[in-house]
Amino acid sequence: MADADVSDRTNGSDGVDRDGAVIEGTDVVKEYVTGGETVRALKGIDFHIDPGEFVAIVGPSGSGKSTLLNVLGLLDVPTSGLVTLKGTDVATFSDTERTRQRKEVIGFVFQNFYLISTLTARENVEVPRLLDRTPGKTRERATDLLERVGLGDRMDHYPDELSGGQKQRVAIARSLVNDPELLLADEPTGNLDRDTGDQILAEFERITREGVAVVTVTHDDYVAAFADRVVRLIDGEVVVEDTDIVDRGGGTVERSRRSAGDDE
């Protein structure tokens, strides 16, 4: 059983209290039945995600990255093992409670932005709170978030009037509208050019400084170089990369908190 927990659980230099995981798991197994055969996607892994931590999950296709992200996002229930969200065993959650926790504690960002084409940027950010009875506060929150991600002058633009990077920043703002403690990103820069991707990664770094934990799944070691910690999955098992250098094929780069735009 591999342990993915190598983080420093004390207060960081950014002042974020890192005592107590947002989510953690022990001996987590996830199996699927496909074509009459049982496939073990996760093979008894441990994980621990702290507040304000930026974690990259890497590995080849079929290694279990998406399955782990689904478990972290309460979209999948483990076959066995213990997963706790803010200290509570997620197995005790009803379907209603699981949905509530996803809405209130977890934010999601995807490679494909999933913006509604007939809504403006601000209206897209407001979508997760459409059922709230405080539309004024929702509008104020959406406006603030778009300003924070640098889109204060694009709030009333529609998705087809925005660049790819701007769309992804709208998606990030939308994921933060409910003040989540954990942000999960699935290949968030996969459809973006390098410079635009750097802007998105800089947003993630800013978010972690506010105490939000960010976990991203990526095939790109360049993206992983921005993370505080890199967890490599191979065949459903975790291999912890305990080095300050990530090999990116054309050379190496310091993994610890590269600044966006740094030279390779």
C-alpha positions as CSV (number, residue, x, y, z in Angstrom):
1,M,0.0,0.0,0.0
2,A,1.6,3.3,-1.1
3,D,1.3,6.5,0.9
4,A,0.8,9.7,-1.0
5,D,1.1,11.9,2.1
6,V,4.5,13.7,2.1
7,S,3.2,17.2,2.9
8,D,4.3,19.5,5.7
9,R,1.2,19.7,7.9
10,T,2.3,22.8,9.8
11,N,1.5,26.4,9.1
12,G,3.0,27.4,5.8
13,S,5.0,30.6,5.1
14,D,1.8,31.9,3.5
15,G,0.1,31.9,6.9
16,V,-2.4,29.1,5.9
17,D,-3.2,26.7,8.7
18,R,-2.4,23.3,7.3
19,D,-3.4,21.3,10.4
20,G,-6.3,19.0,9.5
21,A,-6.9,17.6,6.0
22,V,-9.6,18.8,3.8
23,I,-9.9,15.2,2.5
24,E,-7.9,12.1,3.2
25,G,-8.1,8.4,2.4
26,T,-6.7,5.2,3.8
27,D,-6.3,1.9,1.9
28,V,-8.8,3.1,-0.8
29,V,-9.8,0.5,-3.3
30,K,-12.1,1.1,-6.3
31,E,-13.2,-1.7,-8.6
32,Y,-15.4,-1.7,-11.7
33,V,-17.0,-4.7,-13.4
34,T,-16.4,-4.5,-17.2
35,G,-17.5,-7.2,-19.5
36,G,-17.9,-9.6,-16.7
37,E,-14.4,-8.9,-15.4
38,T,-13.5,-7.0,-12.3
39,V,-11.0,-4.2,-12.9
40,R,-9.2,-2.7,-9.8
41,A,-8.7,1.0,-10.7
42,L,-7.3,2.0,-7.3
43,K,-5.3,-0.6,-5.3
44,G,-5.3,0.4,-1.7
45,I,-4.0,3.9,-1.8
46,D,-3.6,6.5,0.9
47,F,-3.9,10.2,0.3
48,H,-4.0,13.4,2.3
49,I,-4.9,16.9,0.9
50,D,-4.2,19.9,3.2
51,P,-5.7,23.4,3.1
52,G,-3.8,25.7,0.8
53,E,-1.9,22.9,-0.9
54,F,-1.5,22.5,-4.7
55,V,-1.2,18.9,-5.6
56,A,-0.7,17.5,-9.1
57,I,-1.7,13.9,-9.9
58,V,0.2,12.5,-12.9
59,G,0.5,9.2,-14.6
60,P,-0.1,7.4,-17.9
61,S,-3.6,6.8,-19.3
62,G,-5.4,4.1,-17.4
63,S,-3.4,4.7,-14.2
64,G,-6.4,5.6,-12.1
65,K,-6.0,9.4,-12.2
66,S,-9.6,10.1,-13.2
67,T,-10.9,7.5,-10.7
68,L,-9.0,9.2,-7.9
69,L,-10.3,12.6,-8.9
70,N,-13.9,11.2,-8.9
71,V,-13.3,9.8,-5.4
72,L,-12.0,13.1,-4.2
73,G,-15.0,14.8,-5.7
74,L,-17.5,12.4,-4.1
75,L,-18.6,11.4,-7.6
76,D,-17.5,7.8,-7.0
77,V,-17.8,5.6,-3.9
78,P,-14.8,3.5,-3.0
79,T,-15.3,-0.3,-3.0
80,S,-13.4,-0.4,0.3
81,G,-11.2,1.7,2.5
82,L,-11.9,4.9,4.4
83,V,-12.3,8.4,2.9
84,T,-13.0,11.3,5.2
85,L,-14.0,14.9,4.2
86,K,-13.2,17.4,6.9
87,G,-13.0,14.5,9.4
88,T,-16.3,12.8,8.5
89,D,-16.5,9.4,6.9
90,V,-18.1,10.0,3.5
91,A,-19.6,6.5,3.6
92,T,-22.1,7.9,6.2
93,F,-23.4,10.5,3.7
94,S,-26.8,10.1,2.2
95,D,-27.1,10.9,-1.5
96,T,-28.6,14.3,-0.5
97,E,-25.7,15.0,1.9
98,R,-23.2,13.9,-0.7
99,T,-24.7,16.4,-3.2
100,R,-24.7,19.2,-0.5
101,Q,-21.1,18.6,0.3
102,R,-20.1,18.7,-3.4
103,K,-21.9,22.0,-3.7
104,E,-20.6,23.6,-0.6
105,V,-17.1,22.2,-0.1
106,I,-15.8,21.2,-3.6
107,G,-15.4,23.1,-6.8
108,F,-14.7,21.5,-10.2
109,V,-12.8,22.8,-13.2
110,F,-12.7,20.8,-16.5
111,Q,-10.6,20.8,-19.7
112,N,-13.8,21.6,-21.6
113,F,-15.2,24.7,-20.0
114,Y,-18.9,23.7,-20.0
115,L,-20.1,27.3,-20.2
116,I,-23.7,28.0,-21.3
117,S,-23.5,29.8,-24.6
118,T,-26.7,31.9,-24.0
119,L,-25.5,33.3,-20.7
120,T,-23.0,36.0,-20.1
121,A,-19.7,35.4,-18.2
122,R,-21.3,36.7,-15.0
123,E,-24.5,34.7,-15.4
124,N,-22.4,31.5,-16.0
125,V,-20.6,32.2,-12.7
126,E,-23.9,32.6,-10.9
127,V,-25.3,29.3,-12.2
128,P,-24.3,27.2,-9.1
129,R,-26.3,29.6,-6.9
130,L,-29.4,30.0,-9.0
131,L,-31.6,28.4,-6.3
132,D,-30.3,30.7,-3.6
133,R,-32.8,33.3,-2.3
134,T,-30.2,36.1,-2.3
135,P,-29.8,37.1,-6.0
136,G,-28.2,40.4,-5.0
137,K,-25.5,38.7,-3.0
138,T,-25.0,36.1,-5.8
139,R,-24.5,38.9,-8.4
140,E,-22.1,40.7,-6.1
141,R,-20.1,37.4,-5.5
142,A,-19.9,36.7,-9.2
143,T,-18.8,40.2,-10.0
144,D,-16.1,40.0,-7.3
145,L,-14.8,36.7,-8.6
146,L,-14.6,37.8,-12.2
147,E,-12.7,40.9,-11.2
148,R,-10.3,38.7,-9.2
149,V,-9.5,36.5,-12.2
150,G,-8.9,39.6,-14.4
151,L,-12.3,39.6,-16.3
152,G,-13.8,42.7,-14.8
153,D,-14.2,44.2,-18.3
154,R,-15.7,40.9,-19.7
155,M,-18.6,40.2,-17.4
156,D,-21.3,40.9,-19.9
157,H,-19.6,39.1,-22.8
158,Y,-20.9,35.7,-24.0
159,P,-18.7,32.7,-24.2
160,D,-18.2,33.0,-28.0
161,E,-16.8,36.5,-27.4
162,L,-14.1,35.2,-25.1
163,S,-10.7,33.5,-25.7
164,G,-10.0,30.0,-24.4
165,G,-8.1,31.4,-21.4
166,Q,-10.9,33.8,-20.6
167,K,-13.4,31.0,-20.8
168,Q,-11.3,28.9,-18.4
169,R,-11.0,31.8,-16.0
170,V,-14.8,32.1,-16.1
171,A,-15.0,28.4,-15.2
172,I,-12.6,28.9,-12.3
173,A,-14.7,31.8,-11.0
174,R,-17.8,29.6,-11.3
175,S,-16.1,26.9,-9.3
176,L,-15.3,29.3,-6.5
177,V,-18.8,31.0,-6.3
178,N,-19.8,28.7,-3.3
179,D,-16.5,29.3,-1.4
180,P,-15.2,25.7,-1.7
181,E,-12.4,24.4,0.4
182,L,-11.2,22.0,-2.3
183,L,-10.9,22.7,-6.0
184,L,-10.5,19.8,-8.4
185,A,-9.2,20.4,-11.9
186,D,-9.1,17.8,-14.7
187,E,-6.5,18.8,-17.4
188,P,-7.4,22.5,-16.9
189,T,-4.8,23.7,-19.4
190,G,-5.2,20.9,-21.9
191,N,-6.9,23.0,-24.5
192,L,-4.8,26.2,-23.9
193,D,-1.6,27.5,-25.3
194,R,1.5,27.7,-23.0
195,D,1.1,31.4,-22.1
196,T,-2.6,31.1,-21.4
197,G,-2.0,27.9,-19.4
198,D,0.6,29.8,-17.3
199,Q,-2.1,32.4,-16.5
200,I,-4.5,29.6,-15.3
201,L,-1.7,28.0,-13.2
202,A,-1.0,31.4,-11.6
203,E,-4.7,31.7,-10.7
204,F,-4.4,28.3,-8.9
205,E,-1.4,29.5,-7.0
206,R,-3.3,32.6,-5.9
207,I,-6.2,30.5,-4.9
208,T,-4.1,28.3,-2.7
209,R,-2.7,31.3,-0.9
210,E,-6.3,32.0,0.2
211,G,-6.4,28.6,1.8
212,V,-8.2,26.6,-0.9
213,A,-6.7,23.2,-1.6
214,V,-6.2,22.6,-5.4
215,V,-5.8,19.2,-6.9
216,T,-5.2,18.9,-10.7
217,V,-4.9,15.8,-12.9
218,T,-2.5,16.3,-15.7
219,H,-0.4,14.5,-18.4
220,D,1.9,17.5,-18.5
221,D,5.0,17.6,-16.3
222,Y,5.3,21.3,-17.0
223,V,1.9,21.8,-15.2
224,A,3.0,19.5,-12.4
225,A,6.1,21.7,-11.9
226,F,3.8,24.4,-10.4
227,A,2.5,22.1,-7.7
228,D,3.7,21.8,-4.1
229,R,3.5,18.1,-4.4
230,V,3.4,15.6,-7.2
231,V,1.7,12.2,-6.8
232,R,2.3,9.7,-9.6
233,L,-0.2,6.9,-10.2
234,I,0.8,3.8,-12.1
235,D,-1.6,0.9,-12.4
236,G,-3.8,2.1,-9.6
237,E,-0.9,2.5,-7.1
238,V,0.8,5.7,-5.9
239,V,4.4,6.5,-6.4
240,V,5.5,9.7,-4.6
241,E,7.9,11.9,-6.4
242,D,10.2,13.0,-3.6
243,T,12.4,15.2,-5.7
244,D,12.6,18.9,-6.4
245,I,13.1,18.3,-10.1
246,V,10.6,17.1,-12.7
247,D,11.9,15.8,-16.0
248,R,10.0,17.5,-18.9
249,G,11.8,15.7,-21.7
250,G,13.5,18.8,-23.1
251,G,15.2,19.4,-19.7
252,T,14.3,19.8,-16.1
253,V,12.7,22.5,-14.1
254,E,12.4,23.1,-10.4
255,R,9.1,21.8,-9.2
256,S,8.5,23.9,-6.2
257,R,6.3,26.8,-7.0
258,R,7.6,28.0,-10.3
259,S,6.4,31.5,-11.1
260,A,4.3,31.8,-14.3
261,G,6.4,33.0,-17.1
262,D,9.7,31.8,-15.7
263,D,12.3,30.7,-18.3
264,E,12.8,27.0,-18.7
